[in-house]
Amino acid sequence: MSVTLSQKLVLNQWVLGLLGCTDFAELARHLKDDALEGTDAEGVHRFCRELLLRFPADRRPALPTDRILRHDHNIVRVTRAMNEPRIRRGDSPIRWKHFQWLALLFTEIYLERYFADPAALRAELNATIDRFNEGKPASGQIGPHDESGDPRAQLNKLSFWMATGSGKTLLMHAHIRLFQRHLAQRGRERELNRILLVTPNEGLSRQHLREFAASGIQAEPFNKAGGSLFSGRMVEVLEVSRLGDEMGDKVVAAEALEGNNLVLVDEGHRGMSAGAHGAWMKRRDQLCEEGFSFEYSATFGHAIRGKAKEKREMTRRYATSILFDYSYRWFHGDGFGKDYAIFNLAQDRNDEWRRDYLTAALLTFFQQQRVFRRSREGLRPFGIKRPLWVFVGGSVTKGLGTKEKSDIVDILGFLRDHVGDPDGATQRIRRIFDKGMPEILGHSLLDDHFRPLQDAGLRPDEIYRETLESLFNAPAGGALHIERLKGTAGEMALRVGDNDPFGVVNVGDPGSLRKHCLDKGLDATEREFADSLFHGLNDDGSRVNLLIGARKFTEGWSSWRVSSMGLMNVGRGEGAQVARRQSR
């Protein structure tokens, strides 16, 4: 029987053993009570008090109580530093969840031992590896650290397997401050050459720069022309595409940045399939060869693939570097994230099926809007935001088979027909409510998914009129207009008549998409526009209810508003269509 990566996390097993427990579930179940969040009158996290109570000193002889309290003290200090700018702005301060606090505690435990005596730390880890390997065939064993090598270079990479939405970015900010604190305690803060954050793309770089500012951490885009006066204190953010083997106009040679760097890697699974000797991994390792790195990803387990040799290399690398595992199985099991229902469109050759299917997706989102409007006050304590409908297309202007339609133009054509043909749209709504879609899905979409609309007793024509007002910002209806917004980066506004835009299309080449819209008979114009609809989606005053884009926009952007998502030709290859309904 094969053993998954999650079962081979020997570094994670080592720290759990120090705390006197055998697995994460045993440790975490005592700390999940929301009442334990925050600090007590003495400035100690309540999580820490509970851990000390549940796991007394005789269970953790290598980790005495005073040391755990010291670790918690350091966590409290860096948290206060991150909260100061938030409080000044009137924002809510950070209150760690149990898993976030544990991730920081694990980090503190590791960093203290790493800086104090890396050779002793290596010996402890090798002992854990030996215990793990007992009784296992050679193919399932983890290779130990070479005791003839430099322990600092062997142990200078930590990885955090954290589900999307579990707060990786805030942990990163705390990790920077914790690492700097350990350097300062040993008078070594001036040794750090650079703090580098490597991201997959410019969108994520911009997002990180905004979030660093929120935490009071100085950061700037990487400047190839020369080092900052604040190198070693200022975080420099660059995309992996800008790292190369040789210097170029927009590329910097990784070896030119070698030195004692603190390197932070977002989406740490990128490049794993090529193995440790792949270009991406090689360049990352060059950056922190004499320094230290923190990697973050939600998908380490799924990213280990490729040839057998590469898989063995990467399994060993991450089994010995993943310090904390709060992957999706833990995240969802603790009640975080979103519940979901998935409906796959088995075939899309029939235009009528596709229109019915998209109508069902529209009704799903409309229902979420309606429930939110009528329950806004009751939902406020849960932090639920105004719903947003998102469509992600697998292509923009690329033809799909023989249909010669792009995904996004297909969606726009459906929206035009819905607002411009009240009788046809009402008939589709009535058909879905009366019959569902059994010929496509094998069961009716009415199986409890539209219960709030059914209970409201609304007629199909009443539902249609409400969709015009709440979704399209157009109570009186009208024609669909698609406007390329000159002055914004890749945006097209969607509006009905002269009303406020109800949607925004965000793509890399809006000019080509506009031409494709015109070729398909859609009304597509250009308009001077200064402000970005896309970047204002999270603002309280935004009237945009629909976001359509290619896959490129799904990275470098986050929003608590997303409640319904349609995936077209994403994840299963072209020709298949997927729609997903999510509710928080």
C-alpha positions as CSV (number, residue, x, y, z in Angstrom):
1,M,0.0,0.0,0.0
2,S,1.4,3.4,-1.0
3,V,2.0,6.0,1.7
4,T,0.9,9.6,0.9
5,L,3.0,12.6,1.5
6,S,0.8,13.6,4.5
7,Q,1.8,10.3,6.2
8,K,5.5,11.0,5.7
9,L,5.8,14.4,7.3
10,V,8.7,13.6,9.6
11,L,9.5,17.2,10.5
12,N,5.9,17.7,11.5
13,Q,6.0,14.4,13.5
14,W,9.1,15.6,15.3
15,V,7.5,18.8,16.6
16,L,4.3,17.0,17.6
17,G,6.4,14.6,19.6
18,L,8.1,17.5,21.4
19,L,4.6,18.6,22.5
20,G,3.8,15.2,23.8
21,C,1.2,14.1,21.3
22,T,1.1,11.5,18.5
23,D,-0.9,13.4,15.8
24,F,-2.3,16.8,15.0
25,A,-5.9,15.8,15.7
26,E,-5.0,15.0,19.3
27,L,-3.3,18.4,19.8
28,A,-5.9,20.5,18.0
29,R,-9.1,19.2,19.4
30,H,-8.5,20.9,22.8
31,L,-7.9,24.3,21.1
32,K,-10.9,24.7,18.8
33,D,-13.1,26.6,21.1
34,D,-13.5,30.2,19.8
35,A,-13.5,31.4,23.5
36,L,-9.8,30.6,23.5
37,E,-8.9,33.2,20.9
38,G,-6.9,36.2,22.0
39,T,-4.8,36.8,25.1
40,D,-5.6,36.8,28.8
41,A,-5.0,39.6,31.4
42,E,-1.3,38.6,31.6
43,G,-0.8,38.9,27.9
44,V,-0.6,35.1,27.2
45,H,-2.6,33.5,24.5
46,R,-5.4,31.4,25.9
47,F,-4.4,28.7,23.4
48,C,-1.1,28.5,25.2
49,R,-2.8,28.2,28.7
50,E,-5.0,25.4,27.4
51,L,-2.1,23.5,25.7
52,L,-0.1,23.7,28.9
53,L,-3.1,22.3,30.8
54,R,-3.9,19.5,28.4
55,F,-0.2,18.5,27.8
56,P,1.5,18.8,31.2
57,A,5.3,19.0,31.6
58,D,5.8,15.3,32.1
59,R,4.5,14.6,28.6
60,R,6.9,17.0,27.0
61,P,10.3,16.8,28.9
62,A,12.2,18.4,25.9
63,L,9.9,21.4,25.9
64,P,9.5,22.8,29.4
65,T,6.7,25.2,30.3
66,D,8.9,28.3,30.5
67,R,10.1,27.8,27.0
68,I,6.6,27.5,25.6
69,L,5.6,30.7,27.4
70,R,8.7,32.4,25.9
71,H,7.6,31.2,22.4
72,D,4.1,32.6,23.0
73,H,5.6,35.9,24.2
74,N,7.4,36.3,20.9
75,I,4.2,35.5,19.0
76,V,2.3,38.1,21.1
77,R,5.0,40.7,20.3
78,V,4.9,40.2,16.5
79,T,1.1,40.1,16.5
80,R,1.0,43.5,18.3
81,A,3.4,44.9,15.8
82,M,1.1,43.7,12.9
83,N,-2.0,45.1,14.7
84,E,-0.7,48.6,15.4
85,P,-1.3,49.9,11.8
86,R,-4.7,48.1,11.7
87,I,-5.9,49.7,14.9
88,R,-4.7,53.1,13.7
89,R,-6.8,52.7,10.6
90,G,-9.8,51.5,12.6
91,D,-9.6,48.0,11.2
92,S,-10.2,44.9,13.3
93,P,-7.0,43.5,14.9
94,I,-5.7,40.0,14.1
95,R,-7.0,37.3,16.4
96,W,-5.3,34.1,15.5
97,K,-7.4,30.9,15.0
98,H,-6.1,27.8,16.8
99,F,-4.3,26.4,13.7
100,Q,-2.6,29.7,13.0
101,W,-1.3,30.1,16.5
102,L,-0.1,26.5,16.4
103,A,1.7,27.2,13.1
104,L,3.5,30.1,14.7
105,L,4.3,28.0,17.8
106,F,5.8,25.3,15.6
107,T,7.8,28.0,13.8
108,E,9.2,29.4,17.1
109,I,10.1,25.9,18.4
110,Y,12.0,25.2,15.2
111,L,13.8,28.6,14.8
112,E,15.0,28.5,18.4
113,R,16.7,25.2,17.9
114,Y,17.9,26.1,14.4
115,F,19.7,29.2,15.6
116,A,20.9,27.7,18.9
117,D,22.4,24.4,17.7
118,P,21.7,23.2,14.2
119,A,23.8,20.1,14.6
120,A,21.7,19.0,17.6
121,L,18.5,19.8,15.7
122,R,19.7,17.6,12.8
123,A,20.4,14.7,15.2
124,E,16.9,15.0,16.7
125,L,15.3,15.0,13.2
126,N,17.4,12.0,12.1
127,A,16.2,10.1,15.2
128,T,12.6,10.9,14.1
129,I,13.4,9.7,10.6
130,D,14.9,6.5,11.9
131,R,11.8,5.8,14.0
132,F,9.6,6.5,10.9
133,N,11.6,4.1,8.7
134,E,11.4,1.2,11.1
135,G,9.6,-1.8,9.5
136,K,9.0,0.0,6.2
137,P,10.3,-1.2,2.8
138,A,13.1,0.8,1.2
139,S,10.6,2.4,-1.2
140,G,8.6,3.9,1.7
141,Q,11.5,5.2,3.7
142,I,12.8,8.7,4.1
143,G,16.5,9.4,3.7
144,P,18.1,11.0,6.8
145,H,20.2,14.2,6.7
146,D,23.9,13.6,5.9
147,E,25.7,14.1,9.2
148,S,28.9,15.0,7.4
149,G,27.3,18.1,5.8
150,D,26.6,21.6,7.0
151,P,23.4,21.4,9.2
152,R,22.5,25.0,8.6
153,A,22.4,24.5,4.8
154,Q,20.4,21.2,5.3
155,L,17.8,22.7,7.6
156,N,17.3,26.1,6.1
157,K,14.0,25.4,4.4
158,L,10.6,25.3,6.1
159,S,7.3,24.7,4.3
160,F,3.7,25.3,5.3
161,W,0.9,23.2,3.8
162,M,-2.0,25.5,4.3
163,A,-5.4,25.4,2.7
164,T,-6.5,28.3,0.6
165,G,-8.2,30.8,2.9
166,S,-6.4,29.6,6.1
167,G,-4.3,32.8,6.4
168,K,-1.0,32.0,4.7
169,T,-0.3,35.6,4.0
170,L,-0.7,36.7,7.7
171,L,1.5,33.8,8.7
172,M,4.1,34.9,6.3
173,H,4.1,38.4,7.8
174,A,4.5,36.9,11.3
175,H,7.3,34.6,10.0
176,I,9.3,37.6,8.7
177,R,9.1,39.3,12.1
178,L,9.9,36.1,14.1
179,F,12.9,35.4,11.9
180,Q,14.2,39.0,12.3
181,R,13.7,38.7,16.0
182,H,15.8,35.6,16.3
183,L,18.5,37.3,14.3
184,A,18.4,40.4,16.5
185,Q,18.5,38.3,19.7
186,R,21.9,37.0,18.5
187,G,23.2,40.3,17.2
188,R,23.1,39.0,13.6
189,E,20.4,41.3,12.0
190,R,23.0,43.0,9.8
191,E,24.0,39.7,8.3
192,L,20.8,39.5,6.2
193,N,21.4,40.7,2.7
194,R,17.9,40.7,1.4
195,I,14.3,39.7,2.1
196,L,12.8,38.4,-1.1
197,L,9.2,37.3,-1.8
198,V,8.9,35.3,-5.0
199,T,5.4,35.1,-6.5
200,P,4.0,33.4,-9.6
201,N,2.7,36.6,-11.3
202,E,2.4,40.3,-11.1
203,G,-1.2,40.2,-9.8
204,L,-0.1,38.3,-6.7
205,S,2.9,40.7,-6.3
206,R,0.6,43.7,-6.2
207,Q,-1.7,41.9,-3.8
208,H,1.2,41.1,-1.5
209,L,2.4,44.7,-1.6
210,R,-1.0,45.9,-0.4
211,E,-1.1,43.4,2.4
212,F,2.4,44.1,3.6
213,A,1.3,47.7,4.0
214,A,-1.7,46.6,6.1
215,S,0.7,44.8,8.4
216,G,3.1,47.7,8.7
217,I,5.9,45.8,6.9
218,Q,8.0,47.9,4.4
219,A,7.9,46.3,1.0
220,E,8.6,47.4,-2.6
221,P,8.8,45.8,-6.1
222,F,12.2,44.3,-6.8
223,N,14.5,46.7,-8.6
224,K,17.0,45.0,-10.9
225,A,19.0,48.1,-11.2
226,G,20.3,47.9,-7.7
227,G,19.7,47.0,-4.1
228,S,17.6,49.2,-1.9
229,L,19.2,51.3,0.9
230,F,16.9,49.2,3.2
231,S,18.0,45.8,1.9
232,G,17.7,43.2,4.6
233,R,14.8,45.2,6.2
234,M,12.6,46.0,3.2
235,V,10.8,43.1,1.6
236,E,11.5,43.0,-2.2
237,V,8.8,41.4,-4.2
238,L,9.5,39.7,-7.6
239,E,7.9,37.2,-10.0
240,V,9.5,33.9,-10.7
241,S,9.4,34.8,-14.4
242,R,12.0,37.4,-13.6
243,L,14.5,34.9,-12.3
244,G,16.8,33.3,-14.9
245,D,20.3,31.8,-15.4
246,E,21.6,34.9,-17.1
247,M,21.0,38.7,-16.9
248,G,18.5,40.2,-19.4
249,D,16.4,43.3,-19.9
250,K,13.7,42.1,-17.5
251,V,15.4,39.1,-16.0
252,V,17.9,38.9,-13.2
253,A,20.3,36.0,-12.8
254,A,19.5,34.0,-9.7
255,E,23.2,33.7,-8.9
256,A,23.5,37.5,-8.8
257,L,21.2,37.5,-5.7
258,E,22.9,34.7,-3.9
259,G,23.8,35.3,-0.3
260,N,22.3,35.3,3.2
261,N,18.8,36.0,2.1
262,L,15.5,35.4,3.7
263,V,13.4,34.0,0.9
264,L,9.6,33.7,1.0
265,V,7.9,31.6,-1.7
266,D,4.2,31.9,-2.4
267,E,2.6,29.0,-4.3
268,G,5.6,26.9,-3.2
269,H,4.4,23.9,-5.3
270,R,5.2,25.6,-8.5
271,G,7.9,23.7,-10.4
272,M,7.8,20.6,-8.3
273,S,7.0,18.3,-11.1
274,A,10.5,18.9,-12.6
275,G,12.2,17.7,-9.5
276,A,14.8,19.4,-7.4
277,H,17.0,19.9,-10.4
278,G,14.3,21.7,-12.4
279,A,15.1,25.3,-13.3
280,W,12.5,26.8,-10.9
281,M,13.7,24.8,-7.9
282,K,17.3,25.4,-8.8
283,R,16.9,29.2,-8.9
284,R,14.9,29.2,-5.6
285,D,17.5,27.2,-3.9
286,Q,20.2,29.6,-5.2
287,L,18.5,32.5,-3.6
288,C,18.6,31.0,-0.1
289,E,21.7,28.9,-0.3
290,E,23.4,30.8,2.5
291,G,20.2,32.0,4.1
292,F,16.7,30.7,4.9
293,S,13.4,30.1,3.2
294,F,9.7,29.8,4.0
295,E,7.4,28.2,1.4
296,Y,3.6,28.3,1.4
297,S,1.2,26.2,-0.7
298,A,-2.3,24.6,-0.4
299,T,-1.4,21.8,-2.8
300,F,2.0,20.2,-2.0
301,G,0.5,16.7,-2.0
302,H,-1.0,17.1,-5.5
303,A,2.0,18.8,-7.0
304,I,4.4,15.9,-6.4
305,R,4.3,14.1,-9.8
306,G,6.6,13.3,-12.7
307,K,9.0,10.5,-13.1
308,A,9.7,8.1,-10.2
309,K,13.1,9.7,-9.4
310,E,11.7,13.2,-9.3
311,K,8.8,12.1,-7.2
312,R,11.2,10.4,-4.7
313,E,13.3,13.6,-4.6
314,M,10.4,15.9,-4.0
315,T,8.7,13.6,-1.5
316,R,11.9,13.5,0.6
317,R,12.4,17.3,0.3
318,Y,8.9,18.1,1.6
319,A,8.6,15.3,4.1
320,T,11.6,16.9,5.8
321,S,10.6,20.5,5.4
322,I,6.9,20.7,5.9
323,L,6.7,21.9,9.5
324,F,2.9,22.4,9.6
325,D,0.1,20.6,7.8
326,Y,-3.3,22.3,7.8
327,S,-4.3,21.2,4.3
328,Y,-7.8,21.2,3.1
329,R,-8.8,18.0,4.9
330,W,-8.2,19.7,8.3
331,F,-9.5,23.1,7.1
332,H,-12.9,21.7,5.9
333,G,-13.1,19.3,8.7
334,D,-13.0,22.2,11.2
335,G,-15.9,23.9,9.4
336,F,-14.0,26.5,7.5
337,G,-14.2,27.3,3.8
338,K,-17.4,26.9,1.8
339,D,-19.9,24.1,1.4
340,Y,-20.5,23.4,-2.2
341,A,-22.6,21.6,-4.8
342,I,-21.2,20.8,-8.2
343,F,-23.3,20.2,-11.4
344,N,-21.5,19.1,-14.5
345,L,-23.0,19.7,-17.9
346,A,-22.4,16.3,-19.5
347,Q,-22.8,17.6,-23.1
348,D,-22.9,21.1,-24.6
349,R,-23.7,20.4,-28.2
350,N,-27.4,21.5,-27.8
351,D,-27.8,25.3,-27.5
352,E,-31.1,24.9,-25.7
353,W,-29.6,22.7,-23.0
354,R,-26.8,25.2,-22.5
355,R,-29.2,28.1,-22.2
356,D,-31.3,26.2,-19.6
357,Y,-28.1,25.3,-17.7
358,L,-26.9,28.9,-17.6
359,T,-30.4,30.0,-16.5
360,A,-30.2,27.5,-13.6
361,A,-26.8,29.1,-12.7
362,L,-28.3,32.6,-12.9
363,L,-31.2,31.5,-10.7
364,T,-28.8,30.0,-8.1
365,F,-27.0,33.3,-7.8
366,F,-30.2,35.3,-7.8
367,Q,-31.4,33.1,-4.9
368,Q,-28.2,33.8,-3.0
369,Q,-28.7,37.6,-3.6
370,R,-32.3,37.4,-2.4
371,V,-31.5,35.4,0.8
372,F,-28.7,37.9,1.6
373,R,-30.9,41.0,1.2
374,R,-33.6,39.6,3.4
375,S,-31.2,38.2,6.1
376,R,-28.5,40.9,6.0
377,E,-28.6,41.8,9.7
378,G,-28.8,38.2,10.9
379,L,-25.8,37.3,8.7
380,R,-23.7,40.3,9.8
381,P,-22.0,38.5,12.8
382,F,-20.7,35.8,10.4
383,G,-18.9,38.3,8.2
384,I,-20.8,37.2,5.1
385,K,-20.4,39.7,2.2
386,R,-22.7,40.7,-0.6
387,P,-22.8,37.8,-3.1
388,L,-20.7,37.9,-6.3
389,W,-21.2,35.7,-9.4
390,V,-18.0,34.6,-11.1
391,F,-17.4,32.9,-14.5
392,V,-14.0,31.7,-15.4
393,G,-13.4,30.7,-19.0
394,G,-10.8,28.3,-20.2
395,S,-10.1,30.5,-23.2
396,V,-11.0,34.0,-24.4
397,T,-10.7,34.3,-28.2
398,K,-9.7,30.7,-28.9
399,G,-12.3,28.7,-30.8
400,L,-13.8,25.6,-29.2
401,G,-13.9,22.7,-31.6
402,T,-16.1,23.4,-34.5
403,K,-18.4,25.9,-32.8
404,E,-15.9,28.8,-33.2
405,K,-17.2,30.4,-30.0
406,S,-15.1,31.4,-27.1
407,D,-16.2,30.6,-23.6
408,I,-16.7,34.2,-22.6
409,V,-18.6,35.3,-25.7
410,D,-20.9,32.4,-25.1
411,I,-21.7,33.7,-21.6
412,L,-22.2,37.3,-22.9
413,G,-24.6,36.0,-25.6
414,F,-26.7,34.3,-22.9
415,L,-26.8,37.5,-20.8
416,R,-27.9,39.5,-23.9
417,D,-30.7,37.0,-24.6
418,H,-31.9,37.0,-21.0
419,V,-32.3,40.8,-20.7
420,G,-33.4,41.3,-24.3
421,D,-36.0,38.5,-24.5
422,P,-38.3,38.6,-21.4
423,D,-40.7,36.0,-22.8
424,G,-38.0,33.5,-23.7
425,A,-36.2,34.0,-20.3
426,T,-39.4,33.6,-18.4
427,Q,-40.2,30.3,-20.3
428,R,-36.8,29.0,-19.4
429,I,-37.3,29.8,-15.7
430,R,-40.7,28.1,-15.8
431,R,-39.3,25.0,-17.5
432,I,-36.6,24.6,-14.9
433,F,-39.0,25.0,-12.1
434,D,-41.5,22.6,-13.6
435,K,-39.2,19.9,-15.0
436,G,-35.6,20.6,-13.8
437,M,-33.0,19.2,-16.2
438,P,-33.2,15.5,-15.9
439,E,-32.2,14.8,-19.5
440,I,-28.8,16.4,-18.8
441,L,-28.0,15.7,-15.2
442,G,-30.0,12.6,-14.5
443,H,-31.9,14.4,-11.7
444,S,-33.8,17.6,-11.2
445,L,-31.9,20.8,-10.2
446,L,-35.0,21.4,-8.0
447,D,-33.8,18.9,-5.4
448,D,-33.8,21.5,-2.5
449,H,-31.5,23.9,-4.4
450,F,-34.2,26.4,-5.1
451,R,-36.2,25.9,-1.8
452,P,-36.1,29.6,-0.8
453,L,-37.5,30.7,-4.2
454,Q,-40.1,28.0,-4.1
455,D,-41.2,28.9,-0.5
456,A,-41.5,32.5,-1.5
457,G,-44.2,31.6,-4.0
458,L,-42.9,33.8,-6.8
459,R,-44.1,33.3,-10.3
460,P,-41.5,32.9,-13.1
461,D,-42.4,36.4,-14.5
462,E,-41.9,37.9,-11.0
463,I,-38.6,36.2,-10.7
464,Y,-37.5,37.5,-14.1
465,R,-38.3,41.1,-13.1
466,E,-36.5,40.7,-9.9
467,T,-33.4,39.5,-11.7
468,L,-33.4,42.6,-13.8
469,E,-33.4,44.8,-10.7
470,S,-31.1,43.0,-8.3
471,L,-28.6,41.3,-10.7
472,F,-28.6,43.7,-13.7
473,N,-29.3,47.0,-12.0
474,A,-32.0,47.6,-14.6
475,P,-35.6,47.5,-13.3
476,A,-37.0,48.5,-16.6
477,G,-34.8,46.1,-18.7
478,G,-33.0,47.2,-21.9
479,A,-30.3,46.0,-24.2
480,L,-26.9,44.6,-23.1
481,H,-23.9,46.9,-23.8
482,I,-20.3,45.7,-23.6
483,E,-17.8,48.6,-23.2
484,R,-14.1,48.3,-23.4
485,L,-12.8,50.7,-20.7
486,K,-9.9,52.6,-22.0
487,G,-7.6,53.7,-19.2
488,T,-8.0,50.4,-17.3
489,A,-6.0,47.3,-17.5
490,G,-7.9,44.7,-19.5
491,E,-11.5,45.6,-18.4
492,M,-14.8,45.6,-20.1
493,A,-18.0,46.9,-18.4
494,L,-21.3,45.2,-18.8
495,R,-24.4,47.4,-18.5
496,V,-28.1,47.2,-19.5
497,G,-29.3,50.4,-21.1
498,D,-27.9,53.5,-19.4
499,N,-27.9,51.9,-15.9
500,D,-24.8,51.3,-13.7
501,P,-22.5,48.5,-14.8
502,F,-23.7,45.2,-13.3
503,G,-20.6,43.2,-14.5
504,V,-17.0,43.5,-15.5
505,V,-15.0,41.3,-17.8
506,N,-11.3,41.1,-16.9
507,V,-9.0,39.6,-19.6
508,G,-5.6,40.1,-21.0
509,D,-6.5,41.3,-24.5
510,P,-9.8,43.2,-24.3
511,G,-9.3,44.5,-27.9
512,S,-9.4,41.0,-29.4
513,L,-12.3,40.1,-27.2
514,R,-14.2,43.2,-28.3
515,K,-13.6,42.3,-32.0
516,H,-14.8,38.7,-31.3
517,C,-18.0,40.1,-29.7
518,L,-18.7,42.3,-32.7
519,D,-18.1,39.3,-35.0
520,K,-20.8,37.4,-33.0
521,G,-23.3,40.2,-33.2
522,L,-22.9,41.7,-29.7
523,D,-22.9,45.4,-29.0
524,A,-19.3,46.2,-28.1
525,T,-18.0,49.7,-27.9
526,E,-15.2,51.7,-26.3
527,R,-15.4,54.2,-23.6
528,E,-13.0,56.4,-21.7
529,F,-12.9,55.3,-18.0
530,A,-10.5,56.2,-15.3
531,D,-11.5,54.0,-12.3
532,S,-11.2,50.2,-12.3
533,L,-14.4,48.3,-11.7
534,F,-12.4,45.1,-11.1
535,H,-10.3,46.6,-8.3
536,G,-13.4,48.2,-6.7
537,L,-15.3,44.9,-6.4
538,N,-14.7,44.6,-2.7
539,D,-15.8,48.2,-2.0
540,D,-19.0,48.6,-0.1
541,G,-20.4,50.9,-2.9
542,S,-19.7,48.6,-5.8
543,R,-22.8,47.7,-7.8
544,V,-21.0,45.0,-9.8
545,N,-22.6,41.6,-9.3
546,L,-20.9,39.6,-12.0
547,L,-17.2,39.0,-12.8
548,I,-16.1,37.2,-16.0
549,G,-12.6,36.4,-16.9
550,A,-10.0,34.0,-18.2
551,R,-8.0,31.8,-15.8
552,K,-5.2,34.4,-15.5
553,F,-7.3,36.6,-13.2
554,T,-7.9,33.9,-10.6
555,E,-4.4,34.5,-9.2
556,G,-3.4,37.7,-7.5
557,W,-7.0,38.6,-6.4
558,S,-9.1,37.6,-3.5
559,S,-12.7,38.4,-2.4
560,W,-15.0,37.3,0.3
561,R,-17.9,38.1,-2.0
562,V,-17.6,35.1,-4.3
563,S,-20.6,32.9,-3.8
564,S,-21.3,31.3,-7.1
565,M,-18.8,30.2,-9.7
566,G,-19.1,28.9,-13.2
567,L,-16.2,27.0,-14.7
568,M,-16.2,26.6,-18.5
569,N,-13.6,24.3,-20.0
570,V,-11.5,24.6,-16.9
571,G,-9.9,21.6,-15.1
572,R,-11.1,18.8,-17.4
573,G,-9.8,19.8,-20.8
574,E,-11.7,21.6,-23.6
575,G,-15.1,20.3,-24.6
576,A,-16.3,19.7,-21.1
577,Q,-18.2,22.4,-19.2
578,V,-18.4,22.6,-15.5
579,A,-20.5,24.9,-13.3
580,R,-20.1,25.1,-9.5
581,R,-22.4,26.6,-6.9
582,Q,-20.8,27.6,-3.7
583,S,-22.3,29.1,-0.6
584,R,-20.6,30.3,2.6
